[in-house]
Amino acid sequence: MTDITPPPELAAIWVAEIYGNGDPAIPLRPITLRLVERAAQWGADQELEACCEWLDNVGDLKQQLRTARRPKPPSLKEQALETLRSMQIEPCWIDGINTNAELMSKYDTIRRAINQLPDD
């Protein structure tokens, strides 16, 4: 997901301006920083909705924009398949015998089982 959280330094400046002490060097409390993050998210969501409303009459550009700016995290199934791909087992031939054949068969069984799971 795109990071739309303002940097802590900028949040400190805003908080200093709001509370009137003018010193952004004062450490932010976690709850204050969380409030700034939520406000930034809300503002970004409002802007995204306004852009989508504007794109309403332009075909599927609206959905492309939403997908690009608020991508869904990979499903557990996608994560499992990606993890499995990163652990790909290759044949290891010794005297004409694939010594990884049993392991490759187990890998393939797991891959096929994951592929049969419904997409989330």
MODELLER restraints for C-alpha pairs under 7 A, 6 or more apart:
rsr = mdl.restraints
at = mdl.atoms
rsr.add(forms.Gaussian(group=physical.xy_distance, feature=features.Distance(at['CA:1:A'], at['CA:70:A']), mean=6.14, stdev=0.5))
rsr.add(forms.Gaussian(group=physical.xy_distance, feature=features.Distance(at['CA:1:A'], at['CA:71:A']), mean=5.82, stdev=0.5))
rsr.add(forms.Gaussian(group=physical.xy_distance, feature=features.Distance(at['CA:2:A'], at['CA:69:A']), mean=6.64, stdev=0.5))
rsr.add(forms.Gaussian(group=physical.xy_distance, feature=features.Distance(at['CA:4:A'], at['CA:40:A']), mean=6.74, stdev=0.5))
rsr.add(forms.Gaussian(group=physical.xy_distance, feature=features.Distance(at['CA:4:A'], at['CA:41:A']), mean=6.60, stdev=0.5))
rsr.add(forms.Gaussian(group=physical.xy_distance, feature=features.Distance(at['CA:5:A'], at['CA:37:A']), mean=5.35, stdev=0.5))
rsr.add(forms.Gaussian(group=physical.xy_distance, feature=features.Distance(at['CA:5:A'], at['CA:40:A']), mean=6.13, stdev=0.5))
rsr.add(forms.Gaussian(group=physical.xy_distance, feature=features.Distance(at['CA:6:A'], at['CA:37:A']), mean=6.83, stdev=0.5))
rsr.add(forms.Gaussian(group=physical.xy_distance, feature=features.Distance(at['CA:11:A'], at['CA:33:A']), mean=6.94, stdev=0.5))
rsr.add(forms.Gaussian(group=physical.xy_distance, feature=features.Distance(at['CA:11:A'], at['CA:36:A']), mean=6.58, stdev=0.5))
rsr.add(forms.Gaussian(group=physical.xy_distance, feature=features.Distance(at['CA:12:A'], at['CA:24:A']), mean=4.84, stdev=0.5))
rsr.add(forms.Gaussian(group=physical.xy_distance, feature=features.Distance(at['CA:12:A'], at['CA:28:A']), mean=6.38, stdev=0.5))
rsr.add(forms.Gaussian(group=physical.xy_distance, feature=features.Distance(at['CA:13:A'], at['CA:24:A']), mean=4.73, stdev=0.5))
rsr.add(forms.Gaussian(group=physical.xy_distance, feature=features.Distance(at['CA:16:A'], at['CA:22:A']), mean=4.69, stdev=0.5))
rsr.add(forms.Gaussian(group=physical.xy_distance, feature=features.Distance(at['CA:16:A'], at['CA:23:A']), mean=5.56, stdev=0.5))
rsr.add(forms.Gaussian(group=physical.xy_distance, feature=features.Distance(at['CA:16:A'], at['CA:24:A']), mean=5.33, stdev=0.5))
rsr.add(forms.Gaussian(group=physical.xy_distance, feature=features.Distance(at['CA:52:A'], at['CA:62:A']), mean=5.15, stdev=0.5))
rsr.add(forms.Gaussian(group=physical.xy_distance, feature=features.Distance(at['CA:55:A'], at['CA:61:A']), mean=6.64, stdev=0.5))
rsr.add(forms.Gaussian(group=physical.xy_distance, feature=features.Distance(at['CA:55:A'], at['CA:62:A']), mean=5.34, stdev=0.5))
rsr.add(forms.Gaussian(group=physical.xy_distance, feature=features.Distance(at['CA:56:A'], at['CA:62:A']), mean=6.25, stdev=0.5))
rsr.add(forms.Gaussian(group=physical.xy_distance, feature=features.Distance(at['CA:75:A'], at['CA:120:A']), mean=6.10, stdev=0.5))
rsr.add(forms.Gaussian(group=physical.xy_distance, feature=features.Distance(at['CA:77:A'], at['CA:114:A']), mean=6.52, stdev=0.5))
rsr.add(forms.Gaussian(group=physical.xy_distance, feature=features.Distance(at['CA:77:A'], at['CA:119:A']), mean=6.93, stdev=0.5))
rsr.add(forms.Gaussian(group=physical.xy_distance, feature=features.Distance(at['CA:81:A'], at['CA:111:A']), mean=6.90, stdev=0.5))
rsr.add(forms.Gaussian(group=physical.xy_distance, feature=features.Distance(at['CA:89:A'], at['CA:104:A']), mean=5.89, stdev=0.5))
rsr.add(forms.Gaussian(group=physical.xy_distance, feature=features.Distance(at['CA:91:A'], at['CA:98:A']), mean=5.73, stdev=0.5))
rsr.add(forms.Gaussian(group=physical.xy_distance, feature=features.Distance(at['CA:91:A'], at['CA:100:A']), mean=5.51, stdev=0.5))
rsr.add(forms.Gaussian(group=physical.xy_distance, feature=features.Distance(at['CA:91:A'], at['CA:101:A']), mean=6.84, stdev=0.5))
rsr.add(forms.Gaussian(group=physical.xy_distance, feature=features.Distance(at['CA:92:A'], at['CA:98:A']), mean=5.23, stdev=0.5))
rsr.add(forms.Gaussian(group=physical.xy_distance, feature=features.Distance(at['CA:92:A'], at['CA:99:A']), mean=5.54, stdev=0.5))
rsr.add(forms.Gaussian(group=physical.xy_distance, feature=features.Distance(at['CA:92:A'], at['CA:100:A']), mean=5.77, stdev=0.5))
rsr.add(forms.Gaussian(group=physical.xy_distance, feature=features.Distance(at['CA:93:A'], at['CA:99:A']), mean=6.18, stdev=0.5))
